[in-house]
Amino acid sequence: HPKLFADAPARRVPHVVVVEPDALVVDGRHVRLSNAVGPQTVPHAACWAEAVAAHQARDTVREIVASAQDVAVTPTGGVDEYNRAFAHVSLDGLDLGLTLLERGLAAPRNGTPFDWCAPLSTSLRTGPSISALAALDD
């Protein structure tokens, strides 16, 4: 009888839970992106603009995670205030933090916080690319 499946063992995809745009649980390990800071979700958002941005960013991360076949977590040292390890997270070879930065869904983690509620003119230098924020879908 011909075999229906290859003899190679099935590849296990890590279980990933998206808590915040920049915070994940990967196989039970709590991690925070070391290169990007996402907006805060409700109830921690400082304003509606931040809450809406966080919702969009978290949905985007969930979509990326749902289709990923390979997840790599590389700790970079240190933990955040919730004891989550700072790490680079790669999904199918793409750095999640850089992807969020490129899409305007996160700000760089560079020590200067981005105020998601301030007018863009006062915080543009520390925030996402304005071209990413203004991009229209075709």
N, C-alpha and C positions, 0 to 999 in steps of 0.2 A: 504494500500500500504506500502511495506517495505521502510524504509528510506535508501537512498544511503550513507549518511554521518552520523557520530556519532553526538550526540547532543552537545558534548563538543565544546566550541568555538575554532576557529582556533588559533593556536599560532603564534604570530607575531615575525618574525626574524628581528632584527635591520638592518637598511640599513648601510652598511659599504663601504666606498670608500678608497682604498689604494692610498695614495699620494706618499709616500716614503716607503722603507722597514720598517722604524721605526716610521712612521707618518700616522695616519688614521683619517678619519672623520666618527664618529659613530653617526647616527641619528642627524647629524648637529653639533655635538660636536667635535672640533679638539683636538686630543690627540697625545701624543708622548710617546713611550715606555720608561718606567723609568728604565728598567734593561738591555737594549740592544741598541747599536748604529749601525745603518746600514750604508753601503757605500752610498755616494751621487750619484744621477743620473745626467745625462747631463741636464743642462749646468753647474751644480755645482761641478761635479767630477773634481778632480785634475789631473787625468790621465786616459788613456783608461782602465787600469786594474780596477780602481775603478768603472768606468762606466759599464764595463762588470759585475763586481760583484754585483753592484746595480741592474742591469737589472735582473740577476738571482734571487737575493733576493726578489725583488718586485714581480716577476712572482710567486715565491713560496708562498709569503704572499697572493697574489690574489687567488691562488689555494686553500689554506687553508680556506680563507674567503668564497669563493664560495660554499664550501661544509659544512660550519658551520651552525648548527641549533640553537646554543645558544652562545650569545656574552655577556660577562660581562666586564665592565670597572670599575676599582677601582682606583680612583685618589690617588696619593701618596704625593701630595703637590708640589706646585711650578709650574712654567710655563717656557717654553723655550723662545728663542729670538723672536719667532713668536707668542707668547701668547697661545701656545698649552699646555694644562694641561698634566703634567707628570702622567702616569697611568700604572698599570698592565692591560693588555688586555688578557682575557681568551676566547678561542674559543673551544666550546664543552669540557670544563674542562681543556684544555691544555694552559699553559701560552705561549703566542706568543713570547715574548722576549726569554724565555728559549729555546723554540723550534728553533728559529733562531740561538742562541748561540750553541746549540747541533749540528746543521747542518753546522756550520762554515760560516754562512751567516751574522753574526753580531759580533761585539766585545762588551765586557762588558762595561756598563756605570759606570766607576769607577773613573772618573776624569783624567785618562791618555788617551789621544786620540790615536787611532790606525791609523797609516799612511798606507792607502791602496796601496800607490804607492811605498813605500820603499821596499827594499829587505827583505824577511822574516827574515833573520838573525838579522836585526837591530830592528825589532819590534815584534818579536814572543811572548814575555812575555805579551804584552798588547792586543794581537789579538785573532782571532778564533783558535780553536784547529787545529793543523796541520793535525791530523788524519782525521778530517772532511773535510778539504780542499783536501786531497789526496784520499778520498774514491772513489772507482770506482763502477759503476753500474754493476750488474751481468747480 
